[in-house]
């Protein structure tokens, strides 16, 4: 009887130890249009200028991810490029090693100059993902496409493909988000919201009617990058 009791206690301790195994930290991206979750093709939205629009594609690259712990130490994570694609739910979740006491997270929206000039890439950087222009212009860092009655382009389409890594055309943007220790990390998951409406007026007012197309590096691409750099926030 005593032996059976000891065996039972060992089993309980073993299970308890198993349950204490740390889980990976998950960063989940949720895309919104204002307060509404983004739905491709299904929903007609209105931008801050009263222009109606439907979204058909929404994608952006996340890279140079780093975490700051509660002591203020910054931990640079292994080099990785993540393509957040609204049309692919699995792409909107990033799995990281177990981390506790996160006080901030930072990342770059886009692909750095080295990767832009390194020839054919694979995985999330494969040109087959539709996020590459030419070997001269490089990667598209972020993409917003759809239709709007305000657009004078064929079929009332609008297409904003943002990129550019050279000095005078640099559309790379670094994002840093502070995390409330009491209202940020939920269990093992940190949820980051991206509000698509910020593309229109994050810093510079940009109307579909005035600029329905952006397909190259330059002033418009940098203005759009400045705008969408304000779209991220941590969800409680």
N, C-alpha and C positions, 0 to 999 in steps of 0.2 A: 504493500500500500504506500509506504514511504517512498519507494523507488518510483512508483507511478506519479506521486505528487511532484517529486523532483523533476521528472521528465516533463510534466505539464508546465512547471515554472520555466524550464528551459525553452519550451516551445513559445510561451508567451513573450519571454525576453527576446528571442530570436525574431519573432514577428514585429515586436516593437522596434527593434533595430532596423528591420527591413523597411518599416514605414517611415523611418527618419532619413532614408536615402534622399539626398537633395535632387530636386527636379530642375530641369533646364529653365532658364528665364526666357520667356516668350515676349517679343515685341510684335504687337498686332497693329496693322494700319487699317483704319476705317475711313473711307472717303465719303464726304458729305457735300451737299449743295445747300449752304445755309444750315438749317436745323434738320434737313431731311437727308437720309442716307441715299447715296447715289444709286440710281437704277439706269443701266444702259438701255437706250432705245425706248423705254416704257414711259418716261415721265417728261412733261414739258416744264422746264424751269424758267425763271425770269431773273435776269442779271440786274445789278443796281441801276441800270439805265432804262429799265423797262423793256429790254429786248428778250423775246422768248427764245429758248434754245432747247434742243435735245442732244444728249451726249451719246456718241457711238464708241469712242475710245478715250480712255484715260489711263496713262501709264507714266511712271517716272522711276529713275534710277536712284538708289540709295547706296552710298559708299562711304569709306573712311569712318566707320562707326566706332564711337568710343563711349565709355561709361565713366562717370565720376562717382566714387563712393562717398559715404557720409563723412569720411575724414578729409575729403577734398582731393584725393588721389585720382588721377585720370588713368584709365586703363584702355589702351588702344587695342582693339580687337584685330584678329588676323585679317589680312586684306581679303575683302570679298565685295562683290558687286551684286546687288539685289534689284531685280526688276519688279516693281510693284505694279501689278496689272489688274485693273478692276474686273477684267473678264476672266481672271484666274484666281479663285479664292485662296488656293494654297500659296500663291506668291505673296499674299498680303500678311504672311506670318513668318517672322524670323526667329529661329531658335538659337539661343546663346548658352554658354556655360552657366551653371548656377551662380547667381549673384544676389547679395543681400545689401540692404542699406544704400540703394541707388539714389543719388541726389540730383543727377543731371545726365542727360544723354545728348550726344552731338553727332551729326552726320553731314555728309555733303550730298546735295541733290545734283547728280550728274556723274560723269566719268572723267577722271583726271587726264591730263595731257599725255602721260606716258602710255596709257592704254589706248588713247585715241590714235597713237602713231605706232602701235606695235603689230600691225598687220592683222590677219584673220584671228578672231577670238572664238571661244566656244562657250557653252553654258548660257548664262544670262546675257553675255555679250555677243552671242552669235548674231550676225547680221540678219539671219532668218527670222529673228524676233520683230523685225520691222522698226528697229530703233537706230538705224544707221543711214546716213546720207551717202557720202562718197569717201574715198580714202583721203580726200583733201579736207573736207569739212568735218569728218568724224561722226561721233555718236550724237543721236538725239537724246538730250537729257530728260526731257519731259514732253508729253504729247497730250493735247486736248483736241478732239475732233468731234464734229457733229453737224447739225443743221439748224438754221435760224432764218426766220422770215426777214430778219434785219440784214442778212448777208446779200451782197450783190454778186457773189461768186456763182458759178454754175450750180444748179440744183439747190441753191440757197445754202450751200455747204460753208462751213468754216473749219479751218485747220491750222492749229498753232503747234508747230514742232520746234522746240527750243534746243539750241546747242551753241557751241562756240567755245573754244578753250584758249585761243590766242590772246595776247595781251590786250589788244584794243577791242576784242569781241568776246571777252570772258563771261560766260553765263553760268559758271559754277557758283553755287551758293552754299555757304555753311550754315547749318541750323543748330542752335543750342536750346534745349528745353530743360527748364528747372522742374524738378519733381517734388511735389508736396509730400513729405514723409507720412502724412496722415491721410492723404487722399489721392495717391498716384498709383503705385504698384498694388495690384489686386491679386493677392496670392503670389503666383509666379509670373503674372502677366502684366505687361505695361501696354496700354492701348493709346496709340497716337492718332488723333483725328487730322484729316486734311480737308479743309474747306475750299472746294473748287471755286467758289465765288470770288475768292481773293485774287484769282487770275485777272479779274476785270478791274479791280480798284485797290489792290493791296497797298501800292504806293503811287502808281500813275493810273489815272482813269483811261481805260482802253475799251472802246466799243467795237462790237462785231461789225457794225455798219461802216466803220472807218478803217478797220484793218482785219478783214476776214481770213487773211492768209499770212502765215509766217513760216517760211521753209528754208531759212538760211541764217547764219550768224549775223549779228549787227545790232543796231540800236533797238529795234522792236523786240528782238529776242532777249536782250538784256533788260529791257523794261518789264517784259513778261516774267523773266526770272526774278527780278526784284519783287514783283507782285506776289508770285507764288511762294517766295521765301517766307512770307508772313502767314501762310495757310495752315501751318502745323501747330497743334496744341496737344497737351496731355489730357485725356479724358479721365474724370474721377471714377 
